[in-house]
Every structure is written in C-alpha cells, then in structure tokens.
Amino acid sequence: KALTGQPPFIGATALETLSLHAKSPPPLLSDARQDTEFPMELEGIVSQCLSKTPDDRFQIMDQLAKAFDELEDLLEV
C-alpha cells in the first residue's frame, strides 16, 4: 500500500479479499498505479516479497537489503 496508495487485493467481501490474497498473483505496481513509472528492478523486488511460494521470497533480510542497495546504485546513475 505504501507504494501504490491501495492494498494489492480488494474483494467485495472480507472473505473474497482473503481468497484473492491466497490464490491470485499480486498485481504489478505499474498496474496498480498506471500514472506512475516504477523501475523494473523495484517491480521484481516487490514481486519476490509477495510471492505465494515461501521459498521464492527473500529468505533473510540481508538478501532484501542487498536488492535495495543494488536498486539504489542503479538509480544513482
């Protein structure tokens, strides 16, 4: 929500929202905010964080921190 201003899933009911969280792939940031450009690398970081498969997510915070450091280096160029 911090990057797009809205939650990734909004169902008609709480149960539908839970079902969307469990079964649907998360939307890309650029799909949620079509008026904003997001770096592909940031899209990748967020997608990995929101992966439905735990093994596909960052396993330790150092991995996530490294990904953000690399993103920061890319954006400084």
mmJSON file of the N, C-alpha and C atoms, coordinates in Angstrom:
{"data_MODEL":{"atom_site":{
"group_PDB":["ATOM","ATOM","ATOM","ATOM","ATOM","ATOM","ATOM","ATOM","ATOM","ATOM","ATOM","ATOM","ATOM","ATOM","ATOM","ATOM","ATOM","ATOM","ATOM","ATOM","ATOM","ATOM","ATOM","ATOM","ATOM","ATOM","ATOM","ATOM","ATOM","ATOM","ATOM","ATOM","ATOM","ATOM","ATOM","ATOM","ATOM","ATOM","ATOM","ATOM","ATOM","ATOM","ATOM","ATOM","ATOM","ATOM","ATOM","ATOM","ATOM","ATOM","ATOM","ATOM","ATOM","ATOM","ATOM","ATOM","ATOM","ATOM","ATOM","ATOM","ATOM","ATOM","ATOM","ATOM","ATOM","ATOM","ATOM","ATOM","ATOM","ATOM","ATOM","ATOM","ATOM","ATOM","ATOM","ATOM","ATOM","ATOM","ATOM","ATOM","ATOM","ATOM","ATOM","ATOM","ATOM","ATOM","ATOM","ATOM","ATOM","ATOM","ATOM","ATOM","ATOM","ATOM","ATOM","ATOM","ATOM","ATOM","ATOM","ATOM","ATOM","ATOM","ATOM","ATOM","ATOM","ATOM","ATOM","ATOM","ATOM","ATOM","ATOM","ATOM","ATOM","ATOM","ATOM","ATOM","ATOM","ATOM","ATOM","ATOM","ATOM","ATOM","ATOM","ATOM","ATOM","ATOM","ATOM","ATOM","ATOM","ATOM","ATOM","ATOM","ATOM","ATOM","ATOM","ATOM","ATOM","ATOM","ATOM","ATOM","ATOM","ATOM","ATOM","ATOM","ATOM","ATOM","ATOM","ATOM","ATOM","ATOM","ATOM","ATOM","ATOM","ATOM","ATOM","ATOM","ATOM","ATOM","ATOM","ATOM","ATOM","ATOM","ATOM","ATOM","ATOM","ATOM","ATOM","ATOM","ATOM","ATOM","ATOM","ATOM","ATOM","ATOM","ATOM","ATOM","ATOM","ATOM","ATOM","ATOM","ATOM","ATOM","ATOM","ATOM","ATOM","ATOM","ATOM","ATOM","ATOM","ATOM","ATOM","ATOM","ATOM","ATOM","ATOM","ATOM","ATOM","ATOM","ATOM","ATOM","ATOM","ATOM","ATOM","ATOM","ATOM","ATOM","ATOM","ATOM","ATOM","ATOM","ATOM","ATOM","ATOM","ATOM","ATOM","ATOM","ATOM","ATOM","ATOM","ATOM","ATOM","ATOM","ATOM","ATOM","ATOM","ATOM","ATOM","ATOM","ATOM","ATOM","ATOM"],
"id":[1,2,3,4,5,6,7,8,9,10,11,12,13,14,15,16,17,18,19,20,21,22,23,24,25,26,27,28,29,30,31,32,33,34,35,36,37,38,39,40,41,42,43,44,45,46,47,48,49,50,51,52,53,54,55,56,57,58,59,60,61,62,63,64,65,66,67,68,69,70,71,72,73,74,75,76,77,78,79,80,81,82,83,84,85,86,87,88,89,90,91,92,93,94,95,96,97,98,99,100,101,102,103,104,105,106,107,108,109,110,111,112,113,114,115,116,117,118,119,120,121,122,123,124,125,126,127,128,129,130,131,132,133,134,135,136,137,138,139,140,141,142,143,144,145,146,147,148,149,150,151,152,153,154,155,156,157,158,159,160,161,162,163,164,165,166,167,168,169,170,171,172,173,174,175,176,177,178,179,180,181,182,183,184,185,186,187,188,189,190,191,192,193,194,195,196,197,198,199,200,201,202,203,204,205,206,207,208,209,210,211,212,213,214,215,216,217,218,219,220,221,222,223,224,225,226,227,228,229,230,231],
"type_symbol":["N","C","C","N","C","C","N","C","C","N","C","C","N","C","C","N","C","C","N","C","C","N","C","C","N","C","C","N","C","C","N","C","C","N","C","C","N","C","C","N","C","C","N","C","C","N","C","C","N","C","C","N","C","C","N","C","C","N","C","C","N","C","C","N","C","C","N","C","C","N","C","C","N","C","C","N","C","C","N","C","C","N","C","C","N","C","C","N","C","C","N","C","C","N","C","C","N","C","C","N","C","C","N","C","C","N","C","C","N","C","C","N","C","C","N","C","C","N","C","C","N","C","C","N","C","C","N","C","C","N","C","C","N","C","C","N","C","C","N","C","C","N","C","C","N","C","C","N","C","C","N","C","C","N","C","C","N","C","C","N","C","C","N","C","C","N","C","C","N","C","C","N","C","C","N","C","C","N","C","C","N","C","C","N","C","C","N","C","C","N","C","C","N","C","C","N","C","C","N","C","C","N","C","C","N","C","C","N","C","C","N","C","C","N","C","C","N","C","C","N","C","C","N","C","C","N","C","C","N","C","C"],
"label_atom_id":["N","CA","C","N","CA","C","N","CA","C","N","CA","C","N","CA","C","N","CA","C","N","CA","C","N","CA","C","N","CA","C","N","CA","C","N","CA","C","N","CA","C","N","CA","C","N","CA","C","N","CA","C","N","CA","C","N","CA","C","N","CA","C","N","CA","C","N","CA","C","N","CA","C","N","CA","C","N","CA","C","N","CA","C","N","CA","C","N","CA","C","N","CA","C","N","CA","C","N","CA","C","N","CA","C","N","CA","C","N","CA","C","N","CA","C","N","CA","C","N","CA","C","N","CA","C","N","CA","C","N","CA","C","N","CA","C","N","CA","C","N","CA","C","N","CA","C","N","CA","C","N","CA","C","N","CA","C","N","CA","C","N","CA","C","N","CA","C","N","CA","C","N","CA","C","N","CA","C","N","CA","C","N","CA","C","N","CA","C","N","CA","C","N","CA","C","N","CA","C","N","CA","C","N","CA","C","N","CA","C","N","CA","C","N","CA","C","N","CA","C","N","CA","C","N","CA","C","N","CA","C","N","CA","C","N","CA","C","N","CA","C","N","CA","C","N","CA","C","N","CA","C","N","CA","C","N","CA","C","N","CA","C","N","CA","C","N","CA","C"],
"label_alt_id":[null,null,null,null,null,null,null,null,null,null,null,null,null,null,null,null,null,null,null,null,null,null,null,null,null,null,null,null,null,null,null,null,null,null,null,null,null,null,null,null,null,null,null,null,null,null,null,null,null,null,null,null,null,null,null,null,null,null,null,null,null,null,null,null,null,null,null,null,null,null,null,null,null,null,null,null,null,null,null,null,null,null,null,null,null,null,null,null,null,null,null,null,null,null,null,null,null,null,null,null,null,null,null,null,null,null,null,null,null,null,null,null,null,null,null,null,null,null,null,null,null,null,null,null,null,null,null,null,null,null,null,null,null,null,null,null,null,null,null,null,null,null,null,null,null,null,null,null,null,null,null,null,null,null,null,null,null,null,null,null,null,null,null,null,null,null,null,null,null,null,null,null,null,null,null,null,null,null,null,null,null,null,null,null,null,null,null,null,null,null,null,null,null,null,null,null,null,null,null,null,null,null,null,null,null,null,null,null,null,null,null,null,null,null,null,null,null,null,null,null,null,null,null,null,null,null,null,null,null,null,null],
"label_comp_id":["LYS","LYS","LYS","ALA","ALA","ALA","LEU","LEU","LEU","THR","THR","THR","GLY","GLY","GLY","GLN","GLN","GLN","PRO","PRO","PRO","PRO","PRO","PRO","PHE","PHE","PHE","ILE","ILE","ILE","GLY","GLY","GLY","ALA","ALA","ALA","THR","THR","THR","ALA","ALA","ALA","LEU","LEU","LEU","GLU","GLU","GLU","THR","THR","THR","LEU","LEU","LEU","SER","SER","SER","LEU","LEU","LEU","HIS","HIS","HIS","ALA","ALA","ALA","LYS","LYS","LYS","SER","SER","SER","PRO","PRO","PRO","PRO","PRO","PRO","PRO","PRO","PRO","LEU","LEU","LEU","LEU","LEU","LEU","SER","SER","SER","ASP","ASP","ASP","ALA","ALA","ALA","ARG","ARG","ARG","GLN","GLN","GLN","ASP","ASP","ASP","THR","THR","THR","GLU","GLU","GLU","PHE","PHE","PHE","PRO","PRO","PRO","MET","MET","MET","GLU","GLU","GLU","LEU","LEU","LEU","GLU","GLU","GLU","GLY","GLY","GLY","ILE","ILE","ILE","VAL","VAL","VAL","SER","SER","SER","GLN","GLN","GLN","CYS","CYS","CYS","LEU","LEU","LEU","SER","SER","SER","LYS","LYS","LYS","THR","THR","THR","PRO","PRO","PRO","ASP","ASP","ASP","ASP","ASP","ASP","ARG","ARG","ARG","PHE","PHE","PHE","GLN","GLN","GLN","ILE","ILE","ILE","MET","MET","MET","ASP","ASP","ASP","GLN","GLN","GLN","LEU","LEU","LEU","ALA","ALA","ALA","LYS","LYS","LYS","ALA","ALA","ALA","PHE","PHE","PHE","ASP","ASP","ASP","GLU","GLU","GLU","LEU","LEU","LEU","GLU","GLU","GLU","ASP","ASP","ASP","LEU","LEU","LEU","LEU","LEU","LEU","GLU","GLU","GLU","VAL","VAL","VAL"],
"label_asym_id":["A","A","A","A","A","A","A","A","A","A","A","A","A","A","A","A","A","A","A","A","A","A","A","A","A","A","A","A","A","A","A","A","A","A","A","A","A","A","A","A","A","A","A","A","A","A","A","A","A","A","A","A","A","A","A","A","A","A","A","A","A","A","A","A","A","A","A","A","A","A","A","A","A","A","A","A","A","A","A","A","A","A","A","A","A","A","A","A","A","A","A","A","A","A","A","A","A","A","A","A","A","A","A","A","A","A","A","A","A","A","A","A","A","A","A","A","A","A","A","A","A","A","A","A","A","A","A","A","A","A","A","A","A","A","A","A","A","A","A","A","A","A","A","A","A","A","A","A","A","A","A","A","A","A","A","A","A","A","A","A","A","A","A","A","A","A","A","A","A","A","A","A","A","A","A","A","A","A","A","A","A","A","A","A","A","A","A","A","A","A","A","A","A","A","A","A","A","A","A","A","A","A","A","A","A","A","A","A","A","A","A","A","A","A","A","A","A","A","A","A","A","A","A","A","A","A","A","A","A","A","A"],
"label_entity_id":["1","1","1","1","1","1","1","1","1","1","1","1","1","1","1","1","1","1","1","1","1","1","1","1","1","1","1","1","1","1","1","1","1","1","1","1","1","1","1","1","1","1","1","1","1","1","1","1","1","1","1","1","1","1","1","1","1","1","1","1","1","1","1","1","1","1","1","1","1","1","1","1","1","1","1","1","1","1","1","1","1","1","1","1","1","1","1","1","1","1","1","1","1","1","1","1","1","1","1","1","1","1","1","1","1","1","1","1","1","1","1","1","1","1","1","1","1","1","1","1","1","1","1","1","1","1","1","1","1","1","1","1","1","1","1","1","1","1","1","1","1","1","1","1","1","1","1","1","1","1","1","1","1","1","1","1","1","1","1","1","1","1","1","1","1","1","1","1","1","1","1","1","1","1","1","1","1","1","1","1","1","1","1","1","1","1","1","1","1","1","1","1","1","1","1","1","1","1","1","1","1","1","1","1","1","1","1","1","1","1","1","1","1","1","1","1","1","1","1","1","1","1","1","1","1","1","1","1","1","1","1"],
"label_seq_id":[1,1,1,2,2,2,3,3,3,4,4,4,5,5,5,6,6,6,7,7,7,8,8,8,9,9,9,10,10,10,11,11,11,12,12,12,13,13,13,14,14,14,15,15,15,16,16,16,17,17,17,18,18,18,19,19,19,20,20,20,21,21,21,22,22,22,23,23,23,24,24,24,25,25,25,26,26,26,27,27,27,28,28,28,29,29,29,30,30,30,31,31,31,32,32,32,33,33,33,34,34,34,35,35,35,36,36,36,37,37,37,38,38,38,39,39,39,40,40,40,41,41,41,42,42,42,43,43,43,44,44,44,45,45,45,46,46,46,47,47,47,48,48,48,49,49,49,50,50,50,51,51,51,52,52,52,53,53,53,54,54,54,55,55,55,56,56,56,57,57,57,58,58,58,59,59,59,60,60,60,61,61,61,62,62,62,63,63,63,64,64,64,65,65,65,66,66,66,67,67,67,68,68,68,69,69,69,70,70,70,71,71,71,72,72,72,73,73,73,74,74,74,75,75,75,76,76,76,77,77,77],
"pdbx_PDB_ins_code":[null,null,null,null,null,null,null,null,null,null,null,null,null,null,null,null,null,null,null,null,null,null,null,null,null,null,null,null,null,null,null,null,null,null,null,null,null,null,null,null,null,null,null,null,null,null,null,null,null,null,null,null,null,null,null,null,null,null,null,null,null,null,null,null,null,null,null,null,null,null,null,null,null,null,null,null,null,null,null,null,null,null,null,null,null,null,null,null,null,null,null,null,null,null,null,null,null,null,null,null,null,null,null,null,null,null,null,null,null,null,null,null,null,null,null,null,null,null,null,null,null,null,null,null,null,null,null,null,null,null,null,null,null,null,null,null,null,null,null,null,null,null,null,null,null,null,null,null,null,null,null,null,null,null,null,null,null,null,null,null,null,null,null,null,null,null,null,null,null,null,null,null,null,null,null,null,null,null,null,null,null,null,null,null,null,null,null,null,null,null,null,null,null,null,null,null,null,null,null,null,null,null,null,null,null,null,null,null,null,null,null,null,null,null,null,null,null,null,null,null,null,null,null,null,null,null,null,null,null,null,null],
"Cartn_x":[0.825,0.0,0.871,2.029,2.884,3.346,3.51,3.998,2.89,1.702,0.617,-0.558,-0.64,-1.76,-2.996,-2.871,-4.007,-3.487,-4.29,-3.868,-3.832,-3.047,-2.944,-4.234,-5.072,-6.317,-7.472,-8.556,-9.765,-10.935,-11.504,-12.664,-13.942,-15.062,-16.361,-16.667,-16.059,-16.234,-14.866,-14.797,-13.54,-13.099,-14.045,-13.718,-13.156,-13.73,-13.222,-11.814,-11.576,-10.24,-9.228,-9.584,-8.692,-8.421,-9.444,-9.287,-8.354,-8.484,-7.598,-6.15,-5.935,-4.584,-4.003,-4.821,-4.337,-4.107,-4.909,-4.903,-4.452,-4.552,-4.252,-2.836,-2.15,-0.831,-0.989,-0.04,-0.149,-0.006,-0.728,-0.591,0.756,1.207,2.419,2.126,3.153,2.979,2.435,2.976,2.567,1.123,0.594,-0.824,-1.702,-1.211,-1.976,-1.945,-0.839,-0.684,-0.217,-1.14,-0.783,-0.248,-0.407,0.097,1.532,2.142,3.48,4.368,5.611,6.572,7.398,7.495,8.304,9.442,10.664,11.769,11.458,11.856,11.621,12.243,13.386,14.062,13.22,12.541,11.658,10.46,9.915,8.816,9.251,10.483,10.993,11.137,11.633,11.791,10.434,9.471,8.141,7.478,7.613,7.027,7.628,8.936,9.581,9.106,8.939,8.449,7.032,6.216,4.813,4.547,5.606,5.434,4.589,3.716,2.871,3.701,4.814,5.672,6.76,6.75,7.737,9.188,9.515,10.895,11.317,10.359,10.671,10.896,10.545,10.732,12.169,12.547,13.844,13.846,14.921,14.969,15.527,16.346,16.88,16.864,16.798,16.704,17.926,19.079,20.278,20.102,19.385,19.131,18.263,17.25,16.376,17.148,17.935,18.732,19.694,20.316,21.235,20.489,19.29,18.494,18.185,17.849,17.584,18.857,19.974,21.249,21.577,21.367,21.626,20.681,19.433,18.472,18.916,19.346,19.814,21.002,21.939,23.087,22.651,21.656,21.151,20.486,19.78,19.047,19.948,21.135,22.066,22.793,22.751,23.482,22.832],
"Cartn_y":[-1.189,0.0,1.255,1.176,2.351,2.859,1.967,2.375,2.768,2.236,2.486,3.253,3.334,4.022,3.158,1.886,0.976,-0.434,-1.26,-2.638,-3.425,-4.513,-5.264,-5.958,-6.31,-7.011,-6.362,-6.154,-5.611,-6.432,-7.257,-8.042,-7.36,-7.874,-7.328,-7.602,-8.667,-9.026,-9.351,-9.448,-9.826,-11.215,-12.127,-13.49,-13.498,-12.705,-12.624,-12.034,-11.035,-10.444,-11.478,-12.261,-13.326,-14.343,-14.693,-15.642,-15.091,-13.823,-13.202,-13.24,-12.941,-12.995,-14.39,-15.394,-16.776,-17.336,-16.924,-17.617,-16.799,-15.501,-14.671,-14.117,-14.045,-13.41,-11.918,-11.354,-9.924,-9.097,-8.0,-7.141,-6.43,-6.07,-5.263,-3.872,-3.226,-1.857,-0.964,-1.14,-0.303,-0.563,-1.741,-1.997,-1.302,-1.252,-0.622,0.899,1.433,2.892,3.171,3.245,3.426,4.826,5.728,7.091,7.253,6.154,6.204,5.155,5.544,4.58,4.034,2.721,2.055,1.336,1.421,0.677,-0.826,-1.496,-2.938,-3.676,-3.187,-3.827,-3.741,-2.61,-2.474,-3.405,-3.494,-4.429,-5.844,-6.205,-7.534,-7.767,-6.771,-6.896,-7.094,-6.261,-6.353,-7.685,-8.098,-9.378,-10.538,-10.482,-11.545,-11.529,-10.357,-10.257,-10.806,-10.629,-11.034,-12.414,-13.142,-14.455,-15.372,-16.141,-17.09,-18.254,-18.555,-19.664,-19.14,-19.552,-19.034,-19.184,-20.27,-20.473,-19.481,-18.853,-17.861,-16.472,-16.279,-14.976,-14.844,-13.633,-13.425,-14.238,-14.972,-15.863,-15.19,-14.179,-13.416,-11.933,-11.099,-9.659,-9.113,-9.756,-9.298,-9.385,-10.396,-10.52,-9.364,-9.029,-7.918,-6.597,-6.415,-5.196,-5.06,-6.175,-6.155,-5.772,-6.301,-5.964,-4.467,-3.894,-2.453,-1.638,-2.123,-1.436,-1.413,-2.552,-2.623,-1.703,-1.635,-0.73,0.722,1.05,2.406,2.769,1.821,2.063,2.319,1.565,1.755,3.112,3.553,4.816,6.028,5.846,6.975,7.292,6.414,6.624,7.688],
"Cartn_z":[0.0,0.0,0.0,0.585,0.686,-0.683,-1.637,-2.952,-3.916,-3.72,-4.678,-4.095,-2.781,-2.153,-1.996,-2.327,-2.18,-1.89,-1.247,-0.997,-2.31,-2.364,-3.61,-4.02,-3.065,-3.375,-2.626,-3.348,-2.737,-3.264,-2.405,-2.786,-2.342,-2.803,-2.418,-0.948,-0.416,0.995,1.579,2.886,3.539,3.094,2.971,2.544,1.121,0.248,-1.123,-1.148,-0.323,-0.237,0.239,1.246,1.718,0.622,-0.126,-1.216,-2.295,-2.62,-3.601,-3.121,-1.845,-1.273,-1.397,-1.175,-1.17,-2.566,-3.532,-4.822,-6.021,-5.953,-7.124,-7.046,-8.189,-8.17,-7.877,-7.152,-6.858,-8.124,-8.21,-9.388,-9.374,-10.553,-10.63,-10.087,-9.584,-9.093,-10.206,-11.408,-12.533,-12.957,-12.652,-12.919,-11.885,-10.658,-9.583,-9.684,-10.198,-10.364,-11.773,-12.692,-14.095,-14.389,-13.437,-13.61,-13.109,-12.667,-12.088,-12.742,-13.053,-13.576,-12.429,-12.362,-11.352,-12.055,-11.523,-12.133,-12.131,-13.202,-13.297,-12.116,-11.65,-10.525,-9.253,-9.054,-7.899,-8.042,-9.255,-9.508,-9.126,-9.489,-9.171,-7.678,-6.969,-5.514,-4.852,-5.215,-4.616,-4.966,-6.223,-6.635,-5.852,-5.643,-4.876,-3.42,-2.852,-1.468,-1.32,-2.366,-2.307,-2.903,-3.248,-3.861,-2.971,-3.598,-2.864,-2.315,-2.971,-2.562,-1.627,-0.376,0.58,0.123,-0.548,-0.99,-2.065,-2.739,-3.766,-3.192,-1.92,-1.265,-0.762,-0.422,0.226,1.511,1.739,2.894,4.142,3.936,5.062,4.682,5.681,5.433,4.716,4.908,4.208,2.695,2.205,0.769,0.276,1.029,0.656,0.715,1.754,1.876,0.698,0.289,-0.857,-2.129,-2.317,-3.501,-3.529,-2.38,-2.327,-2.536,-2.011,-2.25,-3.743,-4.414,-5.854,-6.619,-6.188,-6.82,-6.63,-5.437,-5.159,-6.058,-6.224,-7.098,-8.534,-9.005,-10.367,-10.55,-9.54,-9.639,-9.546,-8.983,-8.839,-10.13,-11.087,-12.345,-13.183],
"occupancy":[1.0,1.0,1.0,1.0,1.0,1.0,1.0,1.0,1.0,1.0,1.0,1.0,1.0,1.0,1.0,1.0,1.0,1.0,1.0,1.0,1.0,1.0,1.0,1.0,1.0,1.0,1.0,1.0,1.0,1.0,1.0,1.0,1.0,1.0,1.0,1.0,1.0,1.0,1.0,1.0,1.0,1.0,1.0,1.0,1.0,1.0,1.0,1.0,1.0,1.0,1.0,1.0,1.0,1.0,1.0,1.0,1.0,1.0,1.0,1.0,1.0,1.0,1.0,1.0,1.0,1.0,1.0,1.0,1.0,1.0,1.0,1.0,1.0,1.0,1.0,1.0,1.0,1.0,1.0,1.0,1.0,1.0,1.0,1.0,1.0,1.0,1.0,1.0,1.0,1.0,1.0,1.0,1.0,1.0,1.0,1.0,1.0,1.0,1.0,1.0,1.0,1.0,1.0,1.0,1.0,1.0,1.0,1.0,1.0,1.0,1.0,1.0,1.0,1.0,1.0,1.0,1.0,1.0,1.0,1.0,1.0,1.0,1.0,1.0,1.0,1.0,1.0,1.0,1.0,1.0,1.0,1.0,1.0,1.0,1.0,1.0,1.0,1.0,1.0,1.0,1.0,1.0,1.0,1.0,1.0,1.0,1.0,1.0,1.0,1.0,1.0,1.0,1.0,1.0,1.0,1.0,1.0,1.0,1.0,1.0,1.0,1.0,1.0,1.0,1.0,1.0,1.0,1.0,1.0,1.0,1.0,1.0,1.0,1.0,1.0,1.0,1.0,1.0,1.0,1.0,1.0,1.0,1.0,1.0,1.0,1.0,1.0,1.0,1.0,1.0,1.0,1.0,1.0,1.0,1.0,1.0,1.0,1.0,1.0,1.0,1.0,1.0,1.0,1.0,1.0,1.0,1.0,1.0,1.0,1.0,1.0,1.0,1.0,1.0,1.0,1.0,1.0,1.0,1.0,1.0,1.0,1.0,1.0,1.0,1.0,1.0,1.0,1.0,1.0,1.0,1.0],
"B_iso_or_equiv":[0.0,0.0,0.0,0.0,0.0,0.0,0.0,0.0,0.0,0.0,0.0,0.0,0.0,0.0,0.0,0.0,0.0,0.0,0.0,0.0,0.0,0.0,0.0,0.0,0.0,0.0,0.0,0.0,0.0,0.0,0.0,0.0,0.0,0.0,0.0,0.0,0.0,0.0,0.0,0.0,0.0,0.0,0.0,0.0,0.0,0.0,0.0,0.0,0.0,0.0,0.0,0.0,0.0,0.0,0.0,0.0,0.0,0.0,0.0,0.0,0.0,0.0,0.0,0.0,0.0,0.0,0.0,0.0,0.0,0.0,0.0,0.0,0.0,0.0,0.0,0.0,0.0,0.0,0.0,0.0,0.0,0.0,0.0,0.0,0.0,0.0,0.0,0.0,0.0,0.0,0.0,0.0,0.0,0.0,0.0,0.0,0.0,0.0,0.0,0.0,0.0,0.0,0.0,0.0,0.0,0.0,0.0,0.0,0.0,0.0,0.0,0.0,0.0,0.0,0.0,0.0,0.0,0.0,0.0,0.0,0.0,0.0,0.0,0.0,0.0,0.0,0.0,0.0,0.0,0.0,0.0,0.0,0.0,0.0,0.0,0.0,0.0,0.0,0.0,0.0,0.0,0.0,0.0,0.0,0.0,0.0,0.0,0.0,0.0,0.0,0.0,0.0,0.0,0.0,0.0,0.0,0.0,0.0,0.0,0.0,0.0,0.0,0.0,0.0,0.0,0.0,0.0,0.0,0.0,0.0,0.0,0.0,0.0,0.0,0.0,0.0,0.0,0.0,0.0,0.0,0.0,0.0,0.0,0.0,0.0,0.0,0.0,0.0,0.0,0.0,0.0,0.0,0.0,0.0,0.0,0.0,0.0,0.0,0.0,0.0,0.0,0.0,0.0,0.0,0.0,0.0,0.0,0.0,0.0,0.0,0.0,0.0,0.0,0.0,0.0,0.0,0.0,0.0,0.0,0.0,0.0,0.0,0.0,0.0,0.0,0.0,0.0,0.0,0.0,0.0,0.0],
"pdbx_formal_charge":[null,null,null,null,null,null,null,null,null,null,null,null,null,null,null,null,null,null,null,null,null,null,null,null,null,null,null,null,null,null,null,null,null,null,null,null,null,null,null,null,null,null,null,null,null,null,null,null,null,null,null,null,null,null,null,null,null,null,null,null,null,null,null,null,null,null,null,null,null,null,null,null,null,null,null,null,null,null,null,null,null,null,null,null,null,null,null,null,null,null,null,null,null,null,null,null,null,null,null,null,null,null,null,null,null,null,null,null,null,null,null,null,null,null,null,null,null,null,null,null,null,null,null,null,null,null,null,null,null,null,null,null,null,null,null,null,null,null,null,null,null,null,null,null,null,null,null,null,null,null,null,null,null,null,null,null,null,null,null,null,null,null,null,null,null,null,null,null,null,null,null,null,null,null,null,null,null,null,null,null,null,null,null,null,null,null,null,null,null,null,null,null,null,null,null,null,null,null,null,null,null,null,null,null,null,null,null,null,null,null,null,null,null,null,null,null,null,null,null,null,null,null,null,null,null,null,null,null,null,null,null],
"auth_seq_id":[1,1,1,2,2,2,3,3,3,4,4,4,5,5,5,6,6,6,7,7,7,8,8,8,9,9,9,10,10,10,11,11,11,12,12,12,13,13,13,14,14,14,15,15,15,16,16,16,17,17,17,18,18,18,19,19,19,20,20,20,21,21,21,22,22,22,23,23,23,24,24,24,25,25,25,26,26,26,27,27,27,28,28,28,29,29,29,30,30,30,31,31,31,32,32,32,33,33,33,34,34,34,35,35,35,36,36,36,37,37,37,38,38,38,39,39,39,40,40,40,41,41,41,42,42,42,43,43,43,44,44,44,45,45,45,46,46,46,47,47,47,48,48,48,49,49,49,50,50,50,51,51,51,52,52,52,53,53,53,54,54,54,55,55,55,56,56,56,57,57,57,58,58,58,59,59,59,60,60,60,61,61,61,62,62,62,63,63,63,64,64,64,65,65,65,66,66,66,67,67,67,68,68,68,69,69,69,70,70,70,71,71,71,72,72,72,73,73,73,74,74,74,75,75,75,76,76,76,77,77,77],
"auth_comp_id":["LYS","LYS","LYS","ALA","ALA","ALA","LEU","LEU","LEU","THR","THR","THR","GLY","GLY","GLY","GLN","GLN","GLN","PRO","PRO","PRO","PRO","PRO","PRO","PHE","PHE","PHE","ILE","ILE","ILE","GLY","GLY","GLY","ALA","ALA","ALA","THR","THR","THR","ALA","ALA","ALA","LEU","LEU","LEU","GLU","GLU","GLU","THR","THR","THR","LEU","LEU","LEU","SER","SER","SER","LEU","LEU","LEU","HIS","HIS","HIS","ALA","ALA","ALA","LYS","LYS","LYS","SER","SER","SER","PRO","PRO","PRO","PRO","PRO","PRO","PRO","PRO","PRO","LEU","LEU","LEU","LEU","LEU","LEU","SER","SER","SER","ASP","ASP","ASP","ALA","ALA","ALA","ARG","ARG","ARG","GLN","GLN","GLN","ASP","ASP","ASP","THR","THR","THR","GLU","GLU","GLU","PHE","PHE","PHE","PRO","PRO","PRO","MET","MET","MET","GLU","GLU","GLU","LEU","LEU","LEU","GLU","GLU","GLU","GLY","GLY","GLY","ILE","ILE","ILE","VAL","VAL","VAL","SER","SER","SER","GLN","GLN","GLN","CYS","CYS","CYS","LEU","LEU","LEU","SER","SER","SER","LYS","LYS","LYS","THR","THR","THR","PRO","PRO","PRO","ASP","ASP","ASP","ASP","ASP","ASP","ARG","ARG","ARG","PHE","PHE","PHE","GLN","GLN","GLN","ILE","ILE","ILE","MET","MET","MET","ASP","ASP","ASP","GLN","GLN","GLN","LEU","LEU","LEU","ALA","ALA","ALA","LYS","LYS","LYS","ALA","ALA","ALA","PHE","PHE","PHE","ASP","ASP","ASP","GLU","GLU","GLU","LEU","LEU","LEU","GLU","GLU","GLU","ASP","ASP","ASP","LEU","LEU","LEU","LEU","LEU","LEU","GLU","GLU","GLU","VAL","VAL","VAL"],
"auth_asym_id":["A","A","A","A","A","A","A","A","A","A","A","A","A","A","A","A","A","A","A","A","A","A","A","A","A","A","A","A","A","A","A","A","A","A","A","A","A","A","A","A","A","A","A","A","A","A","A","A","A","A","A","A","A","A","A","A","A","A","A","A","A","A","A","A","A","A","A","A","A","A","A","A","A","A","A","A","A","A","A","A","A","A","A","A","A","A","A","A","A","A","A","A","A","A","A","A","A","A","A","A","A","A","A","A","A","A","A","A","A","A","A","A","A","A","A","A","A","A","A","A","A","A","A","A","A","A","A","A","A","A","A","A","A","A","A","A","A","A","A","A","A","A","A","A","A","A","A","A","A","A","A","A","A","A","A","A","A","A","A","A","A","A","A","A","A","A","A","A","A","A","A","A","A","A","A","A","A","A","A","A","A","A","A","A","A","A","A","A","A","A","A","A","A","A","A","A","A","A","A","A","A","A","A","A","A","A","A","A","A","A","A","A","A","A","A","A","A","A","A","A","A","A","A","A","A","A","A","A","A","A","A"],
"auth_atom_id":["N","CA","C","N","CA","C","N","CA","C","N","CA","C","N","CA","C","N","CA","C","N","CA","C","N","CA","C","N","CA","C","N","CA","C","N","CA","C","N","CA","C","N","CA","C","N","CA","C","N","CA","C","N","CA","C","N","CA","C","N","CA","C","N","CA","C","N","CA","C","N","CA","C","N","CA","C","N","CA","C","N","CA","C","N","CA","C","N","CA","C","N","CA","C","N","CA","C","N","CA","C","N","CA","C","N","CA","C","N","CA","C","N","CA","C","N","CA","C","N","CA","C","N","CA","C","N","CA","C","N","CA","C","N","CA","C","N","CA","C","N","CA","C","N","CA","C","N","CA","C","N","CA","C","N","CA","C","N","CA","C","N","CA","C","N","CA","C","N","CA","C","N","CA","C","N","CA","C","N","CA","C","N","CA","C","N","CA","C","N","CA","C","N","CA","C","N","CA","C","N","CA","C","N","CA","C","N","CA","C","N","CA","C","N","CA","C","N","CA","C","N","CA","C","N","CA","C","N","CA","C","N","CA","C","N","CA","C","N","CA","C","N","CA","C","N","CA","C","N","CA","C","N","CA","C","N","CA","C","N","CA","C","N","CA","C","N","CA","C"],
"pdbx_PDB_model_num":[1,1,1,1,1,1,1,1,1,1,1,1,1,1,1,1,1,1,1,1,1,1,1,1,1,1,1,1,1,1,1,1,1,1,1,1,1,1,1,1,1,1,1,1,1,1,1,1,1,1,1,1,1,1,1,1,1,1,1,1,1,1,1,1,1,1,1,1,1,1,1,1,1,1,1,1,1,1,1,1,1,1,1,1,1,1,1,1,1,1,1,1,1,1,1,1,1,1,1,1,1,1,1,1,1,1,1,1,1,1,1,1,1,1,1,1,1,1,1,1,1,1,1,1,1,1,1,1,1,1,1,1,1,1,1,1,1,1,1,1,1,1,1,1,1,1,1,1,1,1,1,1,1,1,1,1,1,1,1,1,1,1,1,1,1,1,1,1,1,1,1,1,1,1,1,1,1,1,1,1,1,1,1,1,1,1,1,1,1,1,1,1,1,1,1,1,1,1,1,1,1,1,1,1,1,1,1,1,1,1,1,1,1,1,1,1,1,1,1,1,1,1,1,1,1,1,1,1,1,1,1]
}}}
